[in-house]
Amino acid sequence: MKRHPMEPGKLVAGLVVLGVATVYGLDAAGEWDVRTLVPLMVLVGGLCAAGVVSALTYLARRKRARGTESPTP
């Protein structure tokens, strides 16, 4: 199987969505009483955090690629 690069932004986004889905599931089962807007605000904040992580990862990879190039004489 072909290897793919690690993408931390997608990992953060997936964990946030999984967490919000768990909260909604517990609320639907009657185990937890959560106001409707709280998970939505957490979702928006988590997706913003995933965007920041993705941008930082992009910048770090770009800087590393730029640093490994050999200078032309």
mmCIF file as Biopython writes it, N, C-alpha, C and O atoms, coordinates in Angstrom:
data_model
#
loop_
_atom_site.group_PDB
_atom_site.id
_atom_site.type_symbol
_atom_site.label_atom_id
_atom_site.label_alt_id
_atom_site.label_comp_id
_atom_site.label_asym_id
_atom_site.label_entity_id
_atom_site.label_seq_id
_atom_site.pdbx_PDB_ins_code
_atom_site.Cartn_x
_atom_site.Cartn_y
_atom_site.Cartn_z
_atom_site.occupancy
_atom_site.B_iso_or_equiv
_atom_site.auth_seq_id
_atom_site.auth_asym_id
_atom_site.pdbx_PDB_model_num
ATOM 1   N N  . MET A ? 1  ? 0.842   -1.170 0.000  1.0 0.0 1  A 1 
ATOM 2   C CA . MET A ? 1  ? 0.000   0.000  0.000  1.0 0.0 1  A 1 
ATOM 3   C C  . MET A ? 1  ? 0.891   1.239  0.000  1.0 0.0 1  A 1 
ATOM 4   O O  . MET A ? 1  ? 1.913   1.280  0.685  1.0 0.0 1  A 1 
ATOM 5   N N  . LYS A ? 2  ? 0.505   2.220  -0.754 1.0 0.0 2  A 1 
ATOM 6   C CA . LYS A ? 2  ? 1.274   3.449  -0.878 1.0 0.0 2  A 1 
ATOM 7   C C  . LYS A ? 2  ? 1.157   4.277  0.407  1.0 0.0 2  A 1 
ATOM 8   O O  . LYS A ? 2  ? 0.065   4.455  0.947  1.0 0.0 2  A 1 
ATOM 9   N N  . ARG A ? 3  ? 2.301   4.780  0.884  1.0 0.0 3  A 1 
ATOM 10  C CA . ARG A ? 3  ? 2.296   5.609  2.098  1.0 0.0 3  A 1 
ATOM 11  C C  . ARG A ? 3  ? 1.788   7.011  1.766  1.0 0.0 3  A 1 
ATOM 12  O O  . ARG A ? 3  ? 1.997   7.522  0.666  1.0 0.0 3  A 1 
ATOM 13  N N  . HIS A ? 4  ? 1.135   7.600  2.715  1.0 0.0 4  A 1 
ATOM 14  C CA . HIS A ? 4  ? 0.644   8.956  2.536  1.0 0.0 4  A 1 
ATOM 15  C C  . HIS A ? 4  ? 1.173   9.822  3.669  1.0 0.0 4  A 1 
ATOM 16  O O  . HIS A ? 4  ? 1.512   9.310  4.736  1.0 0.0 4  A 1 
ATOM 17  N N  . PRO A ? 5  ? 1.247   11.127 3.447  1.0 0.0 5  A 1 
ATOM 18  C CA . PRO A ? 5  ? 1.780   12.008 4.494  1.0 0.0 5  A 1 
ATOM 19  C C  . PRO A ? 5  ? 0.789   12.155 5.654  1.0 0.0 5  A 1 
ATOM 20  O O  . PRO A ? 5  ? -0.426  12.105 5.462  1.0 0.0 5  A 1 
ATOM 21  N N  . MET A ? 6  ? 1.327   12.335 6.841  1.0 0.0 6  A 1 
ATOM 22  C CA . MET A ? 6  ? 0.503   12.568 8.022  1.0 0.0 6  A 1 
ATOM 23  C C  . MET A ? 6  ? -0.104  13.964 7.920  1.0 0.0 6  A 1 
ATOM 24  O O  . MET A ? 6  ? 0.598   14.936 7.641  1.0 0.0 6  A 1 
ATOM 25  N N  . GLU A ? 7  ? -1.402  14.055 8.146  1.0 0.0 7  A 1 
ATOM 26  C CA . GLU A ? 7  ? -2.092  15.347 8.094  1.0 0.0 7  A 1 
ATOM 27  C C  . GLU A ? 7  ? -2.765  15.610 9.439  1.0 0.0 7  A 1 
ATOM 28  O O  . GLU A ? 7  ? -3.894  15.174 9.666  1.0 0.0 7  A 1 
ATOM 29  N N  . PRO A ? 8  ? -2.075  16.323 10.333 1.0 0.0 8  A 1 
ATOM 30  C CA . PRO A ? 8  ? -2.606  16.558 11.678 1.0 0.0 8  A 1 
ATOM 31  C C  . PRO A ? 8  ? -3.905  17.361 11.694 1.0 0.0 8  A 1 
ATOM 32  O O  . PRO A ? 8  ? -4.728  17.175 12.590 1.0 0.0 8  A 1 
ATOM 33  N N  . GLY A ? 9  ? -4.102  18.247 10.723 1.0 0.0 9  A 1 
ATOM 34  C CA . GLY A ? 9  ? -5.341  19.032 10.682 1.0 0.0 9  A 1 
ATOM 35  C C  . GLY A ? 9  ? -6.559  18.147 10.497 1.0 0.0 9  A 1 
ATOM 36  O O  . GLY A ? 9  ? -7.592  18.363 11.131 1.0 0.0 9  A 1 
ATOM 37  N N  . LYS A ? 10 ? -6.443  17.159 9.635  1.0 0.0 10 A 1 
ATOM 38  C CA . LYS A ? 10 ? -7.548  16.227 9.429  1.0 0.0 10 A 1 
ATOM 39  C C  . LYS A ? 10 ? -7.786  15.369 10.667 1.0 0.0 10 A 1 
ATOM 40  O O  . LYS A ? 10 ? -8.925  15.020 10.978 1.0 0.0 10 A 1 
ATOM 41  N N  . LEU A ? 11 ? -6.709  15.030 11.371 1.0 0.0 11 A 1 
ATOM 42  C CA . LEU A ? 11 ? -6.842  14.272 12.612 1.0 0.0 11 A 1 
ATOM 43  C C  . LEU A ? 11 ? -7.605  15.083 13.647 1.0 0.0 11 A 1 
ATOM 44  O O  . LEU A ? 11 ? -8.511  14.562 14.297 1.0 0.0 11 A 1 
ATOM 45  N N  . VAL A ? 12 ? -7.250  16.344 13.806 1.0 0.0 12 A 1 
ATOM 46  C CA . VAL A ? 12 ? -7.933  17.209 14.771 1.0 0.0 12 A 1 
ATOM 47  C C  . VAL A ? 12 ? -9.397  17.377 14.392 1.0 0.0 12 A 1 
ATOM 48  O O  . VAL A ? 12 ? -10.273 17.292 15.254 1.0 0.0 12 A 1 
ATOM 49  N N  . ALA A ? 13 ? -9.672  17.613 13.117 1.0 0.0 13 A 1 
ATOM 50  C CA . ALA A ? 13 ? -11.056 17.774 12.671 1.0 0.0 13 A 1 
ATOM 51  C C  . ALA A ? 13 ? -11.870 16.506 12.927 1.0 0.0 13 A 1 
ATOM 52  O O  . ALA A ? 13 ? -13.013 16.579 13.377 1.0 0.0 13 A 1 
ATOM 53  N N  . GLY A ? 14 ? -11.285 15.354 12.642 1.0 0.0 14 A 1 
ATOM 54  C CA . GLY A ? 14 ? -11.990 14.099 12.863 1.0 0.0 14 A 1 
ATOM 55  C C  . GLY A ? 14 ? -12.284 13.848 14.331 1.0 0.0 14 A 1 
ATOM 56  O O  . GLY A ? 14 ? -13.372 13.389 14.677 1.0 0.0 14 A 1 
ATOM 57  N N  . LEU A ? 15 ? -11.325 14.144 15.198 1.0 0.0 15 A 1 
ATOM 58  C CA . LEU A ? 15 ? -11.543 13.956 16.629 1.0 0.0 15 A 1 
ATOM 59  C C  . LEU A ? 15 ? -12.611 14.911 17.169 1.0 0.0 15 A 1 
ATOM 60  O O  . LEU A ? 15 ? -13.405 14.536 18.031 1.0 0.0 15 A 1 
ATOM 61  N N  . VAL A ? 16 ? -12.625 16.133 16.664 1.0 0.0 16 A 1 
ATOM 62  C CA . VAL A ? 16 ? -13.638 17.097 17.103 1.0 0.0 16 A 1 
ATOM 63  C C  . VAL A ? 16 ? -15.027 16.641 16.672 1.0 0.0 16 A 1 
ATOM 64  O O  . VAL A ? 16 ? -15.967 16.674 17.466 1.0 0.0 16 A 1 
ATOM 65  N N  . VAL A ? 17 ? -15.159 16.219 15.426 1.0 0.0 17 A 1 
ATOM 66  C CA . VAL A ? 17 ? -16.465 15.769 14.934 1.0 0.0 17 A 1 
ATOM 67  C C  . VAL A ? 17 ? -16.907 14.511 15.686 1.0 0.0 17 A 1 
ATOM 68  O O  . VAL A ? 17 ? -18.084 14.376 16.020 1.0 0.0 17 A 1 
ATOM 69  N N  . LEU A ? 18 ? -15.986 13.603 15.953 1.0 0.0 18 A 1 
ATOM 70  C CA . LEU A ? 18 ? -16.307 12.397 16.704 1.0 0.0 18 A 1 
ATOM 71  C C  . LEU A ? 18 ? -16.766 12.739 18.123 1.0 0.0 18 A 1 
ATOM 72  O O  . LEU A ? 18 ? -17.706 12.132 18.635 1.0 0.0 18 A 1 
ATOM 73  N N  . GLY A ? 19 ? -16.112 13.698 18.749 1.0 0.0 19 A 1 
ATOM 74  C CA . GLY A ? 19 ? -16.503 14.132 20.087 1.0 0.0 19 A 1 
ATOM 75  C C  . GLY A ? 19 ? -17.883 14.763 20.112 1.0 0.0 19 A 1 
ATOM 76  O O  . GLY A ? 19 ? -18.682 14.479 21.004 1.0 0.0 19 A 1 
ATOM 77  N N  . VAL A ? 20 ? -18.168 15.618 19.137 1.0 0.0 20 A 1 
ATOM 78  C CA . VAL A ? 20 ? -19.486 16.261 19.075 1.0 0.0 20 A 1 
ATOM 79  C C  . VAL A ? 20 ? -20.574 15.222 18.797 1.0 0.0 20 A 1 
ATOM 80  O O  . VAL A ? 20 ? -21.666 15.302 19.361 1.0 0.0 20 A 1 
ATOM 81  N N  . ALA A ? 21 ? -20.281 14.247 17.932 1.0 0.0 21 A 1 
ATOM 82  C CA . ALA A ? 21 ? -21.252 13.188 17.658 1.0 0.0 21 A 1 
ATOM 83  C C  . ALA A ? 21 ? -21.523 12.359 18.914 1.0 0.0 21 A 1 
ATOM 84  O O  . ALA A ? 21 ? -22.657 11.943 19.151 1.0 0.0 21 A 1 
ATOM 85  N N  . THR A ? 22 ? -20.490 12.117 19.716 1.0 0.0 22 A 1 
ATOM 86  C CA . THR A ? 22 ? -20.673 11.380 20.967 1.0 0.0 22 A 1 
ATOM 87  C C  . THR A ? 22 ? -21.550 12.161 21.930 1.0 0.0 22 A 1 
ATOM 88  O O  . THR A ? 22 ? -22.421 11.591 22.587 1.0 0.0 22 A 1 
ATOM 89  N N  . VAL A ? 23 ? -21.322 13.462 22.013 1.0 0.0 23 A 1 
ATOM 90  C CA . VAL A ? 23 ? -22.143 14.300 22.899 1.0 0.0 23 A 1 
ATOM 91  C C  . VAL A ? 23 ? -23.598 14.284 22.454 1.0 0.0 23 A 1 
ATOM 92  O O  . VAL A ? 23 ? -24.495 14.141 23.284 1.0 0.0 23 A 1 
ATOM 93  N N  . TYR A ? 24 ? -23.845 14.427 21.154 1.0 0.0 24 A 1 
ATOM 94  C CA . TYR A ? 24 ? -25.221 14.385 20.660 1.0 0.0 24 A 1 
ATOM 95  C C  . TYR A ? 24 ? -25.843 13.010 20.890 1.0 0.0 24 A 1 
ATOM 96  O O  . TYR A ? 24 ? -27.029 12.913 21.205 1.0 0.0 24 A 1 
ATOM 97  N N  . GLY A ? 25 ? -25.056 11.952 20.737 1.0 0.0 25 A 1 
ATOM 98  C CA . GLY A ? 25 ? -25.567 10.610 20.990 1.0 0.0 25 A 1 
ATOM 99  C C  . GLY A ? 25 ? -25.954 10.400 22.445 1.0 0.0 25 A 1 
ATOM 100 O O  . GLY A ? 25 ? -27.004 9.830  22.740 1.0 0.0 25 A 1 
ATOM 101 N N  . LEU A ? 26 ? -25.096 10.864 23.355 1.0 0.0 26 A 1 
ATOM 102 C CA . LEU A ? 26 ? -25.427 10.761 24.774 1.0 0.0 26 A 1 
ATOM 103 C C  . LEU A ? 26 ? -26.639 11.604 25.136 1.0 0.0 26 A 1 
ATOM 104 O O  . LEU A ? 26 ? -27.434 11.217 25.993 1.0 0.0 26 A 1 
ATOM 105 N N  . ASP A ? 27 ? -26.782 12.748 24.492 1.0 0.0 27 A 1 
ATOM 106 C CA . ASP A ? 27 ? -27.941 13.598 24.731 1.0 0.0 27 A 1 
ATOM 107 C C  . ASP A ? 27 ? -29.213 12.914 24.223 1.0 0.0 27 A 1 
ATOM 108 O O  . ASP A ? 27 ? -30.252 12.973 24.881 1.0 0.0 27 A 1 
ATOM 109 N N  . ALA A ? 28 ? -29.139 12.274 23.071 1.0 0.0 28 A 1 
ATOM 110 C CA . ALA A ? 28 ? -30.309 11.586 22.512 1.0 0.0 28 A 1 
ATOM 111 C C  . ALA A ? 28 ? -30.700 10.374 23.352 1.0 0.0 28 A 1 
ATOM 112 O O  . ALA A ? 28 ? -31.878 10.029 23.439 1.0 0.0 28 A 1 
ATOM 113 N N  . ALA A ? 29 ? -29.707 9.727  23.970 1.0 0.0 29 A 1 
ATOM 114 C CA . ALA A ? 29 ? -29.990 8.552  24.798 1.0 0.0 29 A 1 
ATOM 115 C C  . ALA A ? 29 ? -30.512 8.938  26.184 1.0 0.0 29 A 1 
ATOM 116 O O  . ALA A ? 29 ? -30.962 8.079  26.942 1.0 0.0 29 A 1 
ATOM 117 N N  . GLY A ? 30 ? -30.451 10.214 26.508 1.0 0.0 30 A 1 
ATOM 118 C CA . GLY A ? 30 ? -30.934 10.677 27.805 1.0 0.0 30 A 1 
ATOM 119 C C  . GLY A ? 30 ? -29.896 10.574 28.914 1.0 0.0 30 A 1 
ATOM 120 O O  . GLY A ? 30 ? -30.218 10.794 30.082 1.0 0.0 30 A 1 
ATOM 121 N N  . GLU A ? 31 ? -28.668 10.246 28.567 1.0 0.0 31 A 1 
ATOM 122 C CA . GLU A ? 31 ? -27.605 10.119 29.556 1.0 0.0 31 A 1 
ATOM 123 C C  . GLU A ? 31 ? -27.017 11.466 29.958 1.0 0.0 31 A 1 
ATOM 124 O O  . GLU A ? 31 ? -26.463 11.608 31.049 1.0 0.0 31 A 1 
ATOM 125 N N  . TRP A ? 32 ? -27.138 12.438 29.088 1.0 0.0 32 A 1 
ATOM 126 C CA . TRP A ? 32 ? -26.514 13.727 29.317 1.0 0.0 32 A 1 
ATOM 127 C C  . TRP A ? 32 ? -27.460 14.800 28.806 1.0 0.0 32 A 1 
ATOM 128 O O  . TRP A ? 32 ? -28.067 14.636 27.748 1.0 0.0 32 A 1 
ATOM 129 N N  . ASP A ? 33 ? -27.592 15.881 29.534 1.0 0.0 33 A 1 
ATOM 130 C CA . ASP A ? 33 ? -28.458 16.971 29.114 1.0 0.0 33 A 1 
ATOM 131 C C  . ASP A ? 33 ? -27.572 18.140 28.674 1.0 0.0 33 A 1 
ATOM 132 O O  . ASP A ? 33 ? -26.932 18.793 29.498 1.0 0.0 33 A 1 
ATOM 133 N N  . VAL A ? 34 ? -27.546 18.391 27.369 1.0 0.0 34 A 1 
ATOM 134 C CA . VAL A ? 34 ? -26.672 19.414 26.809 1.0 0.0 34 A 1 
ATOM 135 C C  . VAL A ? 34 ? -27.523 20.410 26.031 1.0 0.0 34 A 1 
ATOM 136 O O  . VAL A ? 34 ? -28.421 20.025 25.282 1.0 0.0 34 A 1 
ATOM 137 N N  . ARG A ? 35 ? -27.229 21.691 26.217 1.0 0.0 35 A 1 
ATOM 138 C CA . ARG A ? 35 ? -27.908 22.703 25.413 1.0 0.0 35 A 1 
ATOM 139 C C  . ARG A ? 35 ? -27.477 22.552 23.968 1.0 0.0 35 A 1 
ATOM 140 O O  . ARG A ? 35 ? -26.357 22.122 23.694 1.0 0.0 35 A 1 
ATOM 141 N N  . THR A ? 36 ? -28.355 22.901 23.043 1.0 0.0 36 A 1 
ATOM 142 C CA . THR A ? 36 ? -28.118 22.669 21.623 1.0 0.0 36 A 1 
ATOM 143 C C  . THR A ? 36 ? -26.923 23.452 21.088 1.0 0.0 36 A 1 
ATOM 144 O O  . THR A ? 36 ? -26.174 22.930 20.262 1.0 0.0 36 A 1 
ATOM 145 N N  . LEU A ? 37 ? -26.729 24.667 21.530 1.0 0.0 37 A 1 
ATOM 146 C CA . LEU A ? 37 ? -25.679 25.505 20.956 1.0 0.0 37 A 1 
ATOM 147 C C  . LEU A ? 37 ? -24.269 25.158 21.438 1.0 0.0 37 A 1 
ATOM 148 O O  . LEU A ? 37 ? -23.291 25.496 20.772 1.0 0.0 37 A 1 
ATOM 149 N N  . VAL A ? 38 ? -24.156 24.498 22.569 1.0 0.0 38 A 1 
ATOM 150 C CA . VAL A ? 38 ? -22.821 24.204 23.109 1.0 0.0 38 A 1 
ATOM 151 C C  . VAL A ? 38 ? -22.021 23.298 22.171 1.0 0.0 38 A 1 
ATOM 152 O O  . VAL A ? 38 ? -20.888 23.643 21.838 1.0 0.0 38 A 1 
ATOM 153 N N  . PRO A ? 39 ? -22.561 22.150 21.728 1.0 0.0 39 A 1 
ATOM 154 C CA . PRO A ? 39 ? -21.767 21.326 20.800 1.0 0.0 39 A 1 
ATOM 155 C C  . PRO A ? 39 ? -21.489 22.021 19.464 1.0 0.0 39 A 1 
ATOM 156 O O  . PRO A ? 39 ? -20.448 21.791 18.848 1.0 0.0 39 A 1 
ATOM 157 N N  . LEU A ? 40 ? -22.406 22.860 19.022 1.0 0.0 40 A 1 
ATOM 158 C CA . LEU A ? 40 ? -22.176 23.578 17.765 1.0 0.0 40 A 1 
ATOM 159 C C  . LEU A ? 40 ? -21.031 24.576 17.903 1.0 0.0 40 A 1 
ATOM 160 O O  . LEU A ? 40 ? -20.223 24.732 16.988 1.0 0.0 40 A 1 
ATOM 161 N N  . MET A ? 41 ? -20.965 25.248 19.043 1.0 0.0 41 A 1 
ATOM 162 C CA . MET A ? 41 ? -19.857 26.173 19.268 1.0 0.0 41 A 1 
ATOM 163 C C  . MET A ? 41 ? -18.539 25.420 19.387 1.0 0.0 41 A 1 
ATOM 164 O O  . MET A ? 41 ? -17.511 25.884 18.893 1.0 0.0 41 A 1 
ATOM 165 N N  . VAL A ? 42 ? -18.561 24.266 20.036 1.0 0.0 42 A 1 
ATOM 166 C CA . VAL A ? 42 ? -17.357 23.441 20.143 1.0 0.0 42 A 1 
ATOM 167 C C  . VAL A ? 42 ? -16.932 22.967 18.759 1.0 0.0 42 A 1 
ATOM 168 O O  . VAL A ? 42 ? -15.740 22.932 18.452 1.0 0.0 42 A 1 
ATOM 169 N N  . LEU A ? 43 ? -17.905 22.600 17.920 1.0 0.0 43 A 1 
ATOM 170 C CA . LEU A ? 43 ? -17.605 22.152 16.561 1.0 0.0 43 A 1 
ATOM 171 C C  . LEU A ? 43 ? -16.945 23.269 15.750 1.0 0.0 43 A 1 
ATOM 172 O O  . LEU A ? 43 ? -15.945 23.033 15.073 1.0 0.0 43 A 1 
ATOM 173 N N  . VAL A ? 44 ? -17.490 24.461 15.812 1.0 0.0 44 A 1 
ATOM 174 C CA . VAL A ? 44 ? -16.915 25.583 15.067 1.0 0.0 44 A 1 
ATOM 175 C C  . VAL A ? 44 ? -15.507 25.906 15.578 1.0 0.0 44 A 1 
ATOM 176 O O  . VAL A ? 44 ? -14.591 26.126 14.787 1.0 0.0 44 A 1 
ATOM 177 N N  . GLY A ? 45 ? -15.344 25.933 16.887 1.0 0.0 45 A 1 
ATOM 178 C CA . GLY A ? 45 ? -14.021 26.202 17.455 1.0 0.0 45 A 1 
ATOM 179 C C  . GLY A ? 45 ? -13.015 25.115 17.105 1.0 0.0 45 A 1 
ATOM 180 O O  . GLY A ? 45 ? -11.855 25.409 16.818 1.0 0.0 45 A 1 
ATOM 181 N N  . GLY A ? 46 ? -13.452 23.871 17.127 1.0 0.0 46 A 1 
ATOM 182 C CA . GLY A ? 46 ? -12.564 22.769 16.784 1.0 0.0 46 A 1 
ATOM 183 C C  . GLY A ? 46 ? -12.163 22.778 15.326 1.0 0.0 46 A 1 
ATOM 184 O O  . GLY A ? 46 ? -11.018 22.469 14.995 1.0 0.0 46 A 1 
ATOM 185 N N  . LEU A ? 47 ? -13.090 23.127 14.448 1.0 0.0 47 A 1 
ATOM 186 C CA . LEU A ? 47 ? -12.756 23.201 13.028 1.0 0.0 47 A 1 
ATOM 187 C C  . LEU A ? 47 ? -11.821 24.375 12.747 1.0 0.0 47 A 1 
ATOM 188 O O  . LEU A ? 47 ? -10.968 24.295 11.863 1.0 0.0 47 A 1 
ATOM 189 N N  . CYS A ? 48 ? -11.979 25.454 13.490 1.0 0.0 48 A 1 
ATOM 190 C CA . CYS A ? 48 ? -11.024 26.565 13.364 1.0 0.0 48 A 1 
ATOM 191 C C  . CYS A ? 48 ? -9.637  26.136 13.840 1.0 0.0 48 A 1 
ATOM 192 O O  . CYS A ? 48 ? -8.630  26.481 13.222 1.0 0.0 48 A 1 
ATOM 193 N N  . ALA A ? 49 ? -9.588  25.387 14.933 1.0 0.0 49 A 1 
ATOM 194 C CA . ALA A ? 49 ? -8.311  24.874 15.426 1.0 0.0 49 A 1 
ATOM 195 C C  . ALA A ? 49 ? -7.680  23.922 14.401 1.0 0.0 49 A 1 
ATOM 196 O O  . ALA A ? 49 ? -6.464  23.938 14.210 1.0 0.0 49 A 1 
ATOM 197 N N  . ALA A ? 50 ? -8.493  23.103 13.749 1.0 0.0 50 A 1 
ATOM 198 C CA . ALA A ? 50 ? -7.979  22.200 12.713 1.0 0.0 50 A 1 
ATOM 199 C C  . ALA A ? 50 ? -7.407  22.996 11.546 1.0 0.0 50 A 1 
ATOM 200 O O  . ALA A ? 50 ? -6.397  22.602 10.964 1.0 0.0 50 A 1 
ATOM 201 N N  . GLY A ? 51 ? -8.037  24.097 11.205 1.0 0.0 51 A 1 
ATOM 202 C CA . GLY A ? 51 ? -7.517  24.953 10.144 1.0 0.0 51 A 1 
ATOM 203 C C  . GLY A ? 51 ? -6.174  25.560 10.510 1.0 0.0 51 A 1 
ATOM 204 O O  . GLY A ? 51 ? -5.279  25.649 9.670  1.0 0.0 51 A 1 
ATOM 205 N N  . VAL A ? 52 ? -6.032  25.977 11.757 1.0 0.0 52 A 1 
ATOM 206 C CA . VAL A ? 52 ? -4.763  26.537 12.216 1.0 0.0 52 A 1 
ATOM 207 C C  . VAL A ? 52 ? -3.673  25.466 12.200 1.0 0.0 52 A 1 
ATOM 208 O O  . VAL A ? 52 ? -2.545  25.733 11.784 1.0 0.0 52 A 1 
ATOM 209 N N  . VAL A ? 53 ? -4.006  24.263 12.648 1.0 0.0 53 A 1 
ATOM 210 C CA . VAL A ? 53 ? -3.034  23.164 12.643 1.0 0.0 53 A 1 
ATOM 211 C C  . VAL A ? 53 ? -2.619  22.838 11.208 1.0 0.0 53 A 1 
ATOM 212 O O  . VAL A ? 53 ? -1.442  22.592 10.944 1.0 0.0 53 A 1 
ATOM 213 N N  . SER A ? 54 ? -3.576  22.835 10.287 1.0 0.0 54 A 1 
ATOM 214 C CA . SER A ? 54 ? -3.256  22.561 8.883  1.0 0.0 54 A 1 
ATOM 215 C C  . SER A ? 54 ? -2.327  23.632 8.309  1.0 0.0 54 A 1 
ATOM 216 O O  . SER A ? 54 ? -1.377  23.319 7.592  1.0 0.0 54 A 1 
ATOM 217 N N  . ALA A ? 55 ? -2.606  24.891 8.629  1.0 0.0 55 A 1 
ATOM 218 C CA . ALA A ? 55 ? -1.759  25.980 8.134  1.0 0.0 55 A 1 
ATOM 219 C C  . ALA A ? 55 ? -0.345  25.879 8.695  1.0 0.0 55 A 1 
ATOM 220 O O  . ALA A ? 55 ? 0.628   26.083 7.970  1.0 0.0 55 A 1 
ATOM 221 N N  . LEU A ? 56 ? -0.231  25.567 9.979  1.0 0.0 56 A 1 
ATOM 222 C CA . LEU A ? 56 ? 1.099   25.426 10.581 1.0 0.0 56 A 1 
ATOM 223 C C  . LEU A ? 56 ? 1.859   24.239 9.994  1.0 0.0 56 A 1 
ATOM 224 O O  . LEU A ? 56 ? 3.070   24.313 9.786  1.0 0.0 56 A 1 
ATOM 225 N N  . THR A ? 57 ? 1.147   23.151 9.730  1.0 0.0 57 A 1 
ATOM 226 C CA . THR A ? 57 ? 1.780   21.991 9.107  1.0 0.0 57 A 1 
ATOM 227 C C  . THR A ? 57 ? 2.273   22.331 7.711  1.0 0.0 57 A 1 
ATOM 228 O O  . THR A ? 57 ? 3.376   21.941 7.327  1.0 0.0 57 A 1 
ATOM 229 N N  . TYR A ? 58 ? 1.464   23.056 6.949  1.0 0.0 58 A 1 
ATOM 230 C CA . TYR A ? 58 ? 1.855   23.466 5.606  1.0 0.0 58 A 1 
ATOM 231 C C  . TYR A ? 58 ? 3.110   24.341 5.648  1.0 0.0 58 A 1 
ATOM 232 O O  . TYR A ? 58 ? 4.043   24.145 4.869  1.0 0.0 58 A 1 
ATOM 233 N N  . LEU A ? 59 ? 3.117   25.301 6.561  1.0 0.0 59 A 1 
ATOM 234 C CA . LEU A ? 59 ? 4.273   26.187 6.664  1.0 0.0 59 A 1 
ATOM 235 C C  . LEU A ? 59 ? 5.525   25.431 7.088  1.0 0.0 59 A 1 
ATOM 236 O O  . LEU A ? 59 ? 6.613   25.701 6.578  1.0 0.0 59 A 1 
ATOM 237 N N  . ALA A ? 60 ? 5.385   24.495 8.005  1.0 0.0 60 A 1 
ATOM 238 C CA . ALA A ? 60 ? 6.547   23.722 8.457  1.0 0.0 60 A 1 
ATOM 239 C C  . ALA A ? 60 ? 7.096   22.850 7.327  1.0 0.0 60 A 1 
ATOM 240 O O  . ALA A ? 60 ? 8.311   22.755 7.154  1.0 0.0 60 A 1 
ATOM 241 N N  . ARG A ? 61 ? 6.215   22.218 6.561  1.0 0.0 61 A 1 
ATOM 242 C CA . ARG A ? 61 ? 6.677   21.390 5.446  1.0 0.0 61 A 1 
ATOM 243 C C  . ARG A ? 61 ? 7.316   22.237 4.355  1.0 0.0 61 A 1 
ATOM 244 O O  . ARG A ? 61 ? 8.300   21.826 3.739  1.0 0.0 61 A 1 
ATOM 245 N N  . ARG A ? 62 ? 6.764   23.406 4.120  1.0 0.0 62 A 1 
ATOM 246 C CA . ARG A ? 62 ? 7.329   24.293 3.106  1.0 0.0 62 A 1 
ATOM 247 C C  . ARG A ? 62 ? 8.709   24.779 3.521  1.0 0.0 62 A 1 
ATOM 248 O O  . ARG A ? 62 ? 9.625   24.848 2.701  1.0 0.0 62 A 1 
ATOM 249 N N  . LYS A ? 63 ? 8.853   25.115 4.799  1.0 0.0 63 A 1 
ATOM 250 C CA . LYS A ? 63 ? 10.147  25.575 5.295  1.0 0.0 63 A 1 
ATOM 251 C C  . LYS A ? 63 ? 11.173  24.445 5.233  1.0 0.0 63 A 1 
ATOM 252 O O  . LYS A ? 63 ? 12.325  24.681 4.868  1.0 0.0 63 A 1 
ATOM 253 N N  . ARG A ? 64 ? 10.772  23.222 5.583  1.0 0.0 64 A 1 
ATOM 254 C CA . ARG A ? 64 ? 11.685  22.089 5.545  1.0 0.0 64 A 1 
ATOM 255 C C  . ARG A ? 64 ? 12.100  21.788 4.115  1.0 0.0 64 A 1 
ATOM 256 O O  . ARG A ? 64 ? 13.266  21.480 3.866  1.0 0.0 64 A 1 
ATOM 257 N N  . ALA A ? 65 ? 11.168  21.871 3.167  1.0 0.0 65 A 1 
ATOM 258 C CA . ALA A ? 65 ? 11.497  21.609 1.764  1.0 0.0 65 A 1 
ATOM 259 C C  . ALA A ? 65 ? 12.425  22.687 1.224  1.0 0.0 65 A 1 
ATOM 260 O O  . ALA A ? 65 ? 13.318  22.394 0.430  1.0 0.0 65 A 1 
ATOM 261 N N  . ARG A ? 66 ? 12.225  23.907 1.638  1.0 0.0 66 A 1 
ATOM 262 C CA . ARG A ? 66 ? 13.076  25.008 1.182  1.0 0.0 66 A 1 
ATOM 263 C C  . ARG A ? 66 ? 14.479  24.887 1.750  1.0 0.0 66 A 1 
ATOM 264 O O  . ARG A ? 66 ? 15.448  25.262 1.088  1.0 0.0 66 A 1 
ATOM 265 N N  . GLY A ? 67 ? 14.604  24.368 2.967  1.0 0.0 67 A 1 
ATOM 266 C CA . GLY A ? 67 ? 15.902  24.249 3.609  1.0 0.0 67 A 1 
ATOM 267 C C  . GLY A ? 67 ? 16.732  23.099 3.077  1.0 0.0 67 A 1 
ATOM 268 O O  . GLY A ? 67 ? 17.951  23.105 3.248  1.0 0.0 67 A 1 
ATOM 269 N N  . THR A ? 68 ? 16.122  22.111 2.439  1.0 0.0 68 A 1 
ATOM 270 C CA . THR A ? 68 ? 16.860  20.951 1.963  1.0 0.0 68 A 1 
ATOM 271 C C  . THR A ? 68 ? 17.330  21.107 0.520  1.0 0.0 68 A 1 
ATOM 272 O O  . THR A ? 68 ? 18.085  20.273 0.019  1.0 0.0 68 A 1 
ATOM 273 N N  . GLU A ? 69 ? 16.893  22.154 -0.138 1.0 0.0 69 A 1 
ATOM 274 C CA . GLU A ? 69 ? 17.340  22.363 -1.532 1.0 0.0 69 A 1 
ATOM 275 C C  . GLU A ? 69 ? 18.810  22.738 -1.541 1.0 0.0 69 A 1 
ATOM 276 O O  . GLU A ? 69 ? 19.277  23.487 -0.684 1.0 0.0 69 A 1 
ATOM 277 N N  . SER A ? 70 ? 19.528  22.215 -2.510 1.0 0.0 70 A 1 
ATOM 278 C CA . SER A ? 70 ? 20.936  22.572 -2.626 1.0 0.0 70 A 1 
ATOM 279 C C  . SER A ? 70 ? 21.067  23.890 -3.394 1.0 0.0 70 A 1 
ATOM 280 O O  . SER A ? 70 ? 20.388  24.089 -4.402 1.0 0.0 70 A 1 
ATOM 281 N N  . PRO A ? 71 ? 21.922  24.773 -2.930 1.0 0.0 71 A 1 
ATOM 282 C CA . PRO A ? 71 ? 22.083  26.057 -3.610 1.0 0.0 71 A 1 
ATOM 283 C C  . PRO A ? 71 ? 22.760  25.853 -4.967 1.0 0.0 71 A 1 
ATOM 284 O O  . PRO A ? 71 ? 23.649  25.014 -5.109 1.0 0.0 71 A 1 
ATOM 285 N N  . THR A ? 72 ? 22.337  26.616 -5.940 1.0 0.0 72 A 1 
ATOM 286 C CA . THR A ? 72 ? 22.950  26.530 -7.280 1.0 0.0 72 A 1 
ATOM 287 C C  . THR A ? 72 ? 24.160  27.441 -7.325 1.0 0.0 72 A 1 
ATOM 288 O O  . THR A ? 72 ? 24.084  28.593 -6.900 1.0 0.0 72 A 1 
ATOM 289 N N  . PRO A ? 73 ? 25.279  26.940 -7.835 1.0 0.0 73 A 1 
ATOM 290 C CA . PRO A ? 73 ? 26.496  27.769 -7.882 1.0 0.0 73 A 1 
ATOM 291 C C  . PRO A ? 73 ? 26.452  28.810 -8.973 1.0 0.0 73 A 1 
ATOM 292 O O  . PRO A ? 73 ? 27.402  29.577 -9.132 1.0 0.0 73 A 1 
#
